[in-house]
Amino acid sequence: MSENHGYQYNVNKLMLEFPNYVNEYIQSKRVVPLSEASIYEYCLDFRKYLQWLIDRSITNHNQIKEITLQELENVTKHELEDFVLHERLRLESKCGSNTHTSALNRTIAAIKSLYNYLCEQTEDEHGNTYMTRNVSRLIHIRKKSETLHYRAAQLEGKLFLGDETKAFLEFVEHNYENSISNRARTSFKKNKMRDLAILSLFLSSGLRCAELVGINLDDLNLETGKVSVMRKEGKKDVVSIAQFSHKYINDYFVTRSSIDTEIQAFFITDYDQKIRKISNASINKLVAKYSEAYKVRVTPHTLRHTFATRLYNVSHSQVLVSNQLGHSSTKPTELYTHIVSAEAKDALNKL
């Protein structure tokens, strides 16, 4: 079972527990389409919220499936605030006071999305929306209290800037196998060209992990140096690939084309004599493995930051970086101006 089918299976299983109006929401997001992984995360938050309504006797029912639209609409601001506080305390206990904000924001965003759908995007037999009162509008997502300078400092030492991008790829290509066991070396040689293609594509395009996983054979065109991808919220995009990665990608392409399989995914894995589309989890593991052996353990998103910082350093264009990363505005790219400033200061200190 592929990772995407695994998420779809889990979502369908959760839908058996949900009221019809929640399942309608899920179907509407599949039409967009939102990724099954994102829908699954939302479903977990819905179940958590609806179960909390039962546990606090805010609903008169004992099963999530029985909670009515009227009961959901009648949740008060105070009750919803109690749920958010409950979640914040739970996450602080589990994750620590400084690391829970993103998880809490995701839960609040999921609840807001459900309420917005029920109040604005539904239609009953009379042409009216299912709900008119939207209590979630009274709850606001708390932004992380971090400056861009602080975020840039947190990334310092984790990015493969300048010549390190090339050095990292050459390390994986020529030196990594000398530091591992014979058994591990066999597996490494089997997947070497694929892994180098993955690493180089992250570092030459700034793709997100899910975007890279979603690439099919006919999405890639090295003659034009571009790849078609599916961005967040199901938006199609064409992304340019820097020249230095073409060799690694082409070497893998030759190998990939010789594999007899009906699977269209460009990046695949052969485990237990079964060929599958590679998963996000597998890519996270291989990036962590190689980066830790070279310098410091990082994630695919850190490689995305590396690419964006290098691109801004040579172009000094936030618009160019924003378009390449698939952002809808230049606001997120302001981070890279701070990283480049820190890099310049470090270079000056070495003079």
C-alpha positions as CSV (number, residue, x, y, z in Angstrom):
1,M,0.0,0.0,0.0
2,S,1.4,3.4,-1.0
3,E,1.6,6.2,1.6
4,N,-1.2,8.1,-0.2
5,H,-3.4,5.1,-0.2
6,G,-2.6,4.5,3.4
7,Y,-3.8,8.0,4.3
8,Q,-6.9,7.5,2.2
9,Y,-7.6,4.2,4.0
10,N,-7.3,5.9,7.4
11,V,-9.5,8.9,6.3
12,N,-12.2,6.5,5.1
13,K,-12.0,4.7,8.4
14,L,-12.4,7.9,10.4
15,M,-15.4,8.9,8.2
16,L,-17.3,6.0,9.6
17,E,-17.2,7.8,13.0
18,F,-18.2,11.2,11.7
19,P,-21.6,12.9,11.2
20,N,-22.6,13.3,7.5
21,Y,-21.8,17.1,7.5
22,V,-18.2,16.3,8.4
23,N,-17.9,13.7,5.7
24,E,-19.4,16.3,3.2
25,Y,-16.5,18.6,4.2
26,I,-14.0,15.8,3.6
27,Q,-15.4,15.1,0.1
28,S,-15.3,18.8,-0.7
29,K,-11.6,18.9,0.1
30,R,-11.0,15.9,-2.1
31,V,-12.5,17.8,-5.0
32,V,-10.0,20.7,-4.5
33,P,-8.0,18.4,-4.2
34,L,-6.3,18.7,-0.8
35,S,-3.7,16.0,-0.2
36,E,-4.9,12.9,1.7
37,A,-2.2,13.5,4.3
38,S,-3.6,17.0,5.0
39,I,-7.1,15.7,5.1
40,Y,-6.1,12.9,7.5
41,E,-4.5,15.5,9.9
42,Y,-7.7,17.6,9.8
43,C,-9.7,14.5,10.6
44,L,-7.7,13.8,13.7
45,D,-8.3,17.3,14.8
46,F,-12.1,17.0,14.1
47,R,-12.3,13.8,16.1
48,K,-10.4,15.4,19.0
49,Y,-12.7,18.4,19.0
50,L,-16.0,16.4,18.7
51,Q,-14.9,14.0,21.4
52,W,-14.1,16.9,23.7
53,L,-17.7,18.2,23.2
54,I,-18.9,14.8,24.4
55,D,-16.5,14.6,27.3
56,R,-17.6,18.1,28.5
57,S,-21.3,17.3,28.1
58,I,-21.7,20.1,25.6
59,T,-23.6,17.7,23.4
60,N,-26.4,15.4,24.6
61,H,-25.0,12.4,22.6
62,N,-22.4,9.8,23.4
63,Q,-21.2,9.1,19.9
64,I,-19.4,11.5,17.6
65,K,-21.6,10.5,14.7
66,E,-24.7,11.6,16.6
67,I,-23.6,15.2,17.2
68,T,-26.0,17.5,15.4
69,L,-25.4,20.6,13.4
70,Q,-27.5,22.6,15.9
71,E,-25.2,21.5,18.8
72,L,-22.1,22.4,16.8
73,E,-23.6,25.8,16.0
74,N,-24.5,26.4,19.6
75,V,-21.0,26.0,21.0
76,T,-20.3,29.2,22.8
77,K,-17.1,31.3,22.6
78,H,-16.3,30.4,26.2
79,E,-16.6,26.7,25.4
80,L,-14.4,26.9,22.3
81,E,-11.8,28.9,24.3
82,D,-11.9,26.2,26.9
83,F,-11.1,23.6,24.2
84,V,-8.2,25.7,22.9
85,L,-6.8,26.1,26.4
86,H,-7.2,22.4,27.1
87,E,-5.2,21.7,23.9
88,R,-2.5,24.3,24.7
89,L,-1.9,22.8,28.1
90,R,-1.9,19.2,26.7
91,L,0.6,20.2,24.1
92,E,2.8,22.2,26.4
93,S,3.0,19.1,28.7
94,K,3.8,16.9,25.8
95,C,6.1,19.1,23.6
96,G,7.3,21.9,25.8
97,S,6.2,25.5,26.1
98,N,8.2,26.7,23.1
99,T,7.3,24.1,20.5
100,H,3.6,23.6,20.7
101,T,2.4,26.7,18.8
102,S,2.4,25.1,15.3
103,A,0.5,22.1,16.4
104,L,-2.1,24.2,18.2
105,N,-2.4,26.6,15.2
106,R,-3.0,23.6,13.0
107,T,-5.9,22.3,15.2
108,I,-7.5,25.8,15.4
109,A,-7.1,26.1,11.6
110,A,-8.9,22.8,11.1
111,I,-11.8,23.8,13.3
112,K,-12.1,27.2,11.5
113,S,-12.0,25.4,8.2
114,L,-14.9,23.1,9.2
115,Y,-17.0,26.0,10.6
116,N,-16.3,28.2,7.5
117,Y,-17.4,25.3,5.2
118,L,-20.6,24.7,7.1
119,C,-21.5,28.4,7.3
120,E,-20.4,29.5,3.8
121,Q,-20.0,26.5,1.3
122,T,-23.0,24.3,2.0
123,E,-26.6,24.2,0.7
124,D,-29.7,22.5,2.1
125,E,-32.9,21.7,0.2
126,H,-34.0,25.3,0.6
127,G,-30.8,26.8,-0.7
128,N,-29.6,27.9,2.7
129,T,-26.2,27.1,4.3
130,Y,-26.2,24.4,7.0
131,M,-25.2,27.0,9.7
132,T,-25.3,30.8,10.1
133,R,-23.5,31.3,13.4
134,N,-19.7,30.8,13.1
135,V,-18.2,30.8,16.6
136,S,-14.7,30.0,15.3
137,R,-14.5,33.6,13.9
138,L,-14.1,34.7,17.6
139,I,-11.0,32.5,18.1
140,H,-7.7,33.7,16.6
141,I,-4.6,31.8,15.7
142,R,-1.6,32.9,17.7
143,K,1.4,33.7,15.7
144,K,4.8,32.4,16.7
145,S,6.7,35.1,18.8
146,E,9.9,34.9,16.7
147,T,11.6,37.5,14.7
148,L,13.0,36.7,11.3
149,H,16.5,37.4,12.7
150,Y,15.9,34.7,15.4
151,R,14.7,32.2,12.8
152,A,17.7,33.0,10.6
153,A,20.0,32.4,13.7
154,Q,18.2,29.0,14.3
155,L,19.1,27.9,10.8
156,E,22.7,29.0,11.0
157,G,25.0,26.0,10.7
158,K,22.3,23.8,9.2
159,L,22.3,25.2,5.6
160,F,24.7,23.9,2.9
161,L,25.6,27.3,1.5
162,G,28.1,28.3,-1.1
163,D,30.4,25.4,-2.1
164,E,28.9,23.2,0.5
165,T,26.0,22.2,-1.7
166,K,28.4,20.7,-4.3
167,A,30.6,19.3,-1.5
168,F,27.6,17.6,0.1
169,L,26.6,15.9,-3.1
170,E,30.2,14.8,-3.9
171,F,30.4,13.4,-0.3
172,V,27.4,11.2,-0.9
173,E,28.6,10.2,-4.3
174,H,32.2,9.4,-3.4
175,N,32.8,9.2,0.4
176,Y,29.7,8.1,2.2
177,E,30.0,4.4,1.5
178,N,33.4,4.4,3.2
179,S,31.8,5.1,6.6
180,I,29.2,2.4,6.6
181,S,29.1,-1.4,7.0
182,N,29.2,-3.9,4.2
183,R,25.5,-4.7,4.6
184,A,24.6,-1.0,4.5
185,R,26.9,-0.5,1.5
186,T,24.9,-3.0,-0.5
187,S,21.7,-1.1,0.1
188,F,23.4,2.2,-0.5
189,K,24.8,1.2,-3.9
190,K,21.3,-0.1,-5.0
191,N,19.7,3.3,-4.3
192,K,22.7,5.6,-4.8
193,M,21.6,7.2,-8.1
194,R,18.0,7.6,-6.9
195,D,19.1,9.2,-3.6
196,L,21.6,11.6,-5.3
197,A,18.8,12.6,-7.7
198,I,16.5,13.3,-4.8
199,L,19.1,15.3,-2.8
200,S,20.2,17.3,-5.9
201,L,16.6,18.1,-6.9
202,F,15.9,19.5,-3.4
203,L,19.0,21.6,-3.6
204,S,18.5,22.8,-7.2
205,S,14.7,23.6,-7.1
206,G,13.5,24.2,-3.6
207,L,10.7,21.8,-3.8
208,R,8.7,20.7,-0.8
209,C,8.9,17.0,0.1
210,A,5.3,16.2,-1.0
211,E,5.9,18.0,-4.3
212,L,9.0,15.9,-5.0
213,V,7.2,12.7,-4.1
214,G,4.3,13.6,-6.5
215,I,6.5,13.9,-9.6
216,N,5.7,11.4,-12.3
217,L,7.9,10.3,-15.2
218,D,6.3,12.6,-17.7
219,D,6.5,15.6,-15.4
220,L,10.3,16.0,-15.9
221,N,11.9,17.7,-18.8
222,L,15.7,18.1,-18.5
223,E,15.9,19.6,-22.0
224,T,14.1,22.7,-20.7
225,G,15.3,22.2,-17.2
226,K,11.8,22.2,-15.7
227,V,9.5,19.9,-13.7
228,S,5.7,20.0,-13.4
229,V,4.6,19.7,-9.8
230,M,1.4,19.9,-7.7
231,R,1.6,22.7,-5.1
232,K,-0.4,23.1,-2.0
233,E,-4.2,23.3,-2.4
234,G,-3.9,21.4,-5.7
235,K,-2.3,24.2,-7.6
236,K,-0.3,23.1,-10.7
237,D,3.1,24.7,-11.3
238,V,6.2,24.4,-13.4
239,V,9.5,24.8,-11.6
240,S,13.0,25.4,-12.9
241,I,15.9,23.2,-12.0
242,A,19.4,24.4,-11.6
243,Q,21.9,23.0,-14.0
244,F,24.2,21.3,-11.5
245,S,21.6,18.7,-10.6
246,H,20.9,17.6,-14.2
247,K,23.6,15.0,-14.3
248,Y,22.4,13.2,-11.1
249,I,18.7,13.3,-12.3
250,N,19.6,12.1,-15.7
251,D,21.7,9.2,-14.4
252,Y,18.7,8.1,-12.3
253,F,16.3,8.6,-15.1
254,V,18.2,6.1,-17.3
255,T,18.1,3.5,-14.5
256,R,14.4,4.3,-13.7
257,S,13.4,3.9,-17.4
258,S,14.7,0.4,-17.4
259,I,12.5,-0.8,-14.5
260,D,9.5,-2.8,-15.6
261,T,6.6,-1.4,-13.6
262,E,3.3,0.3,-14.3
263,I,3.9,2.8,-11.5
264,Q,4.2,6.3,-13.0
265,A,6.0,7.9,-10.0
266,F,9.5,9.1,-10.9
267,F,11.0,8.2,-7.5
268,I,10.2,4.6,-6.5
269,T,11.5,2.1,-3.9
270,D,12.0,-1.6,-4.2
271,Y,11.3,-3.2,-0.9
272,D,10.6,-6.9,-0.3
273,Q,10.5,-7.3,-4.1
274,K,7.6,-4.9,-4.4
275,I,8.0,-1.7,-6.3
276,R,6.2,1.3,-4.8
277,K,6.2,5.1,-5.0
278,I,8.6,6.4,-2.5
279,S,7.0,7.9,0.6
280,N,7.6,11.2,2.4
281,A,8.8,9.2,5.4
282,S,11.5,7.4,3.4
283,I,12.7,10.7,1.9
284,N,12.9,12.3,5.4
285,K,15.0,9.3,6.6
286,L,17.5,9.4,3.7
287,V,18.0,13.1,3.9
288,A,18.6,12.8,7.6
289,K,21.0,9.9,7.1
290,Y,23.2,11.6,4.5
291,S,23.2,15.0,6.0
292,E,24.1,13.7,9.5
293,A,27.0,11.8,8.0
294,Y,28.2,14.9,6.2
295,K,27.7,17.7,8.7
296,V,24.4,18.0,10.7
297,R,21.1,16.1,10.6
298,V,18.6,18.1,8.6
299,T,15.2,17.7,6.9
300,P,14.0,18.2,3.3
301,H,12.6,21.6,4.3
302,T,16.1,22.6,5.5
303,L,17.4,21.8,2.0
304,R,14.6,24.0,0.6
305,H,15.9,26.8,2.9
306,T,19.4,26.2,1.6
307,F,18.3,26.5,-2.1
308,A,16.2,29.7,-1.4
309,T,19.1,31.3,0.5
310,R,21.5,30.6,-2.3
311,L,19.1,31.8,-4.9
312,Y,18.5,35.1,-3.1
313,N,22.2,35.5,-2.5
314,V,22.8,35.6,-6.3
315,S,19.6,37.3,-7.4
316,H,18.7,39.6,-4.5
317,S,15.1,39.2,-5.8
318,Q,12.4,38.2,-3.3
319,V,10.0,38.0,-6.2
320,L,12.1,35.4,-8.0
321,V,12.6,33.3,-4.9
322,S,8.9,33.6,-4.0
323,N,7.9,32.4,-7.5
324,Q,10.4,29.5,-7.4
325,L,9.2,28.3,-4.0
326,G,5.5,28.6,-4.9
327,H,4.6,31.2,-2.4
328,S,1.6,33.5,-3.0
329,S,3.5,36.5,-1.7
330,T,7.0,37.7,-1.0
331,K,6.4,37.8,2.8
332,P,7.8,34.3,3.6
333,T,11.0,35.0,1.6
334,E,12.0,37.9,3.9
335,L,13.7,35.2,6.1
336,Y,16.3,34.6,3.4
337,T,17.4,38.3,3.4
338,H,18.2,37.8,7.1
339,I,20.1,34.6,6.4
340,V,22.1,36.2,3.7
341,S,22.9,39.2,6.0
342,A,24.2,36.7,8.6
343,E,26.3,34.9,5.9
344,A,27.8,38.2,4.8
345,K,28.7,39.2,8.3
346,D,30.4,35.8,8.8
347,A,32.4,36.2,5.6
348,L,33.5,39.7,6.6
349,N,34.8,38.3,10.0
350,K,37.0,35.9,8.1
351,L,38.8,38.7,6.1
